[in-house]
């Protein structure tokens, strides 16, 4: 991907869509972060979703047609 440190979850779908959660070391729990990153099949970052106050550690994509 992009050499990011602190990756806690990385999911790759058969379609090539990828999802990543990483620690930001800024919240009350250093092991999580409030943002989930989404990547297209080519590995280019498509968008990110942030939930203020959240501490994501794992990520799973339940519906491949999330977009």
Secondary structure in CASP SS format (residue, H / E / C, confidence):
PFRMAT SS
TARGET T0000
AUTHOR 0000-0000-0000
METHOD secondary structure of the structure
MODEL  1
X C 1.00
X C 1.00
X C 1.00
X C 1.00
X C 1.00
X C 1.00
X E 1.00
X E 1.00
X E 1.00
X E 1.00
X E 1.00
X E 1.00
X C 1.00
X C 1.00
X C 1.00
X C 1.00
X C 1.00
X E 1.00
X E 1.00
X E 1.00
X E 1.00
X E 1.00
X C 1.00
X C 1.00
X C 1.00
X C 1.00
X C 1.00
X C 1.00
X C 1.00
X C 1.00
X C 1.00
X C 1.00
X E 1.00
X C 1.00
X E 1.00
X E 1.00
X E 1.00
X E 1.00
X E 1.00
X C 1.00
X C 1.00
X C 1.00
X C 1.00
X C 1.00
X E 1.00
X E 1.00
X E 1.00
X E 1.00
X E 1.00
X E 1.00
X C 1.00
X C 1.00
X C 1.00
X C 1.00
X C 1.00
X E 1.00
X C 1.00
X C 1.00
X C 1.00
X C 1.00
X C 1.00
X C 1.00
X C 1.00
X C 1.00
X C 1.00
X C 1.00
X C 1.00
END
